[in-house]
Amino acid sequence: MRTFFGVILGALLVYLAGFLIFLARMPVQPANPHADAIVALTGGHARLDTAVALLERGAGQRLLISGVDMETEKETLGRIAEGGPRFACCADVGYVAEDTHGNAEETADWAHAHNFKSLIIVTARYHMPRALREFAEVMPGIVFTAYPVENGSVDMASWWKHRDTAVLLQREYIKYLGSLAMTAIS
């Protein structure tokens, strides 16, 4: 019985250590990112607003907004994010993706069609490790720049004080581990 509890305790400690490393390695926004193009993963106004602002500043030639609901038109997204002339000419809307792996596949097709070799990825900070993992798996040879955005309801600085944030981060860590496992199998 002692061995059983020792194994359980060891597994919990490994899990906890991995989770803390996962949190410690969360990327931060680079000062002046530049790449061939920008990709925004849907999931909140902060992601869209940030990606459109990057496009309008010239951080990339084009923007893909991946995983958009079929009912949402490009013009609506432009109004929401206050897109300017670069948005009108150079933003593309992807309707195929339904999850992070789908975002990576949709982006791979788009990047290949435009011959892009470097991408700025815009998503929530807590989502970035898994997104980068999925993108790297689907698009070897492409250079990715992480441009994480903070979700106003997620307090990364003191996550342990907020039950909902702790649960969200645990869920994302488990999904990240699942992504690692899936790419190791394939």
C-alpha positions in Angstrom: 0.0 0.0 0.0 2.9 2.3 0.8 4.3 1.8 -2.7 0.9 2.7 -4.3 0.7 5.9 -2.4 4.3 6.7 -3.2 3.6 6.3 -6.9 0.5 8.5 -6.7 2.4 11.2 -4.8 5.3 11.0 -7.2 2.9 11.4 -10.2 1.2 14.4 -8.5 4.6 16.0 -7.9 5.6 15.5 -11.5 2.3 16.9 -12.7 2.6 20.0 -10.4 6.2 20.6 -11.4 5.2 20.4 -15.1 2.3 22.8 -14.5 4.6 25.3 -12.8 7.1 25.1 -15.6 4.2 25.5 -18.1 3.2 28.7 -16.4 6.7 30.0 -16.1 7.4 29.6 -19.8 4.3 31.6 -20.9 5.5 34.0 -23.6 5.3 37.7 -23.3 4.6 40.3 -26.1 7.7 41.2 -28.1 8.3 44.9 -28.6 8.2 45.3 -32.3 7.2 42.1 -34.0 7.5 41.6 -37.8 6.7 38.7 -40.0 5.4 37.9 -43.4 1.8 37.7 -42.0 -0.3 37.7 -38.9 -2.8 35.0 -37.7 -5.5 35.7 -35.1 -7.2 32.7 -33.4 -10.8 33.6 -32.6 -11.8 33.6 -29.0 -12.2 37.2 -27.9 -12.1 40.9 -28.9 -8.6 41.4 -27.5 -7.2 38.9 -30.0 -9.0 40.5 -32.9 -8.2 44.1 -31.9 -4.6 43.3 -31.3 -4.1 41.4 -34.6 -5.8 44.2 -36.6 -3.7 46.8 -34.9 -0.6 44.8 -35.8 -1.7 44.6 -39.5 -2.5 48.4 -39.6 1.0 49.1 -38.2 2.6 47.0 -40.9 3.8 44.2 -38.7 2.8 41.8 -41.5 1.6 41.8 -45.1 -1.7 40.0 -44.5 -3.9 38.9 -41.6 -5.8 35.6 -41.3 -8.6 35.5 -38.7 -8.9 31.8 -38.2 -12.0 29.9 -36.8 -14.6 32.5 -37.5 -18.3 31.6 -37.2 -19.9 31.1 -40.7 -22.5 33.8 -39.9 -19.8 36.5 -39.3 -18.8 38.6 -42.3 -15.4 40.3 -42.8 -17.0 43.7 -42.7 -18.5 43.0 -39.3 -15.1 42.0 -38.0 -13.6 45.2 -39.5 -16.1 47.3 -37.7 -15.7 45.5 -34.4 -11.9 45.9 -34.5 -11.9 49.3 -36.2 -10.0 48.0 -39.2 -8.6 50.6 -41.6 -7.4 50.5 -45.2 -5.0 47.6 -44.6 -7.8 45.5 -43.1 -10.0 46.1 -46.1 -7.4 44.9 -48.6 -5.3 42.5 -46.6 -7.4 40.6 -44.1 -8.7 37.1 -44.8 -11.3 35.3 -42.8 -11.1 31.5 -42.2 -14.3 29.7 -41.5 -13.0 26.1 -41.4 -11.3 25.7 -38.1 -13.2 24.5 -35.1 -10.3 24.0 -32.6 -6.6 24.8 -32.2 -5.5 21.9 -34.5 -8.0 23.1 -37.1 -6.6 26.7 -36.7 -3.1 25.2 -37.5 -4.4 23.3 -40.6 -6.4 26.3 -41.9 -3.3 28.5 -41.4 -1.0 26.1 -43.1 -3.2 26.1 -46.2 -3.3 29.9 -46.2 0.4 30.4 -45.5 1.3 27.9 -48.3 -1.1 29.7 -50.8 0.7 33.0 -50.0 4.2 31.5 -49.7 4.6 32.9 -46.2 7.7 31.8 -44.2 7.1 33.7 -40.9 3.9 34.3 -38.9 2.9 36.3 -35.9 0.4 34.2 -33.9 -2.1 36.2 -31.8 -4.0 34.3 -29.1 -4.6 34.4 -25.4 -1.4 34.1 -23.3 -2.6 30.9 -21.6 -3.4 29.4 -25.0 -0.2 30.3 -26.7 2.0 27.2 -25.7 -0.5 24.7 -27.1 -1.2 26.9 -30.2 2.5 27.2 -31.0 2.9 23.4 -30.5 0.1 22.6 -32.9 1.3 25.2 -35.5 4.9 23.9 -35.4 3.7 20.3 -35.9 1.6 21.2 -38.9 4.0 23.8 -40.4 7.6 22.7 -40.0 10.0 25.3 -41.4 7.8 28.3 -40.7 9.1 30.8 -38.1 6.5 31.7 -35.5 6.5 34.8 -33.3 4.2 34.6 -30.3 2.1 37.7 -29.6 0.0 36.8 -26.6 -2.8 38.9 -25.4 -4.2 39.0 -21.9 -7.9 38.2 -21.3 -9.3 40.7 -18.9 -11.0 38.0 -16.8 -7.8 35.9 -16.4 -5.5 37.1 -13.7 -2.2 35.5 -14.7 -0.2 37.3 -12.0 -2.1 35.7 -9.1 -3.9 32.8 -10.7 -3.9 30.7 -7.5 -6.2 33.2 -5.8 -9.0 32.8 -8.4 -10.7 29.5 -8.7 -11.9 30.0 -12.3 -8.5 31.1 -13.5 -6.8 28.1 -11.8 -9.3 25.8 -13.4 -8.8 27.4 -16.8 -5.0 27.1 -16.6 -5.3 23.5 -15.4 -7.6 22.7 -18.3 -5.2 24.4 -20.8 -2.2 22.5 -19.3 -4.0 19.2 -19.7 -4.8 20.1 -23.3 -1.2 21.0 -23.8 -0.1 17.6 -22.5 -2.6 15.9 -24.8 -1.1 17.9 -27.7 2.3 16.7 -26.7 1.1 13.1 -26.6 -0.7 13.3 -29.9 2.4 14.7 -31.7 4.6 12.1 -30.1 2.3 9.3 -31.4 2.2 10.7 -34.9 
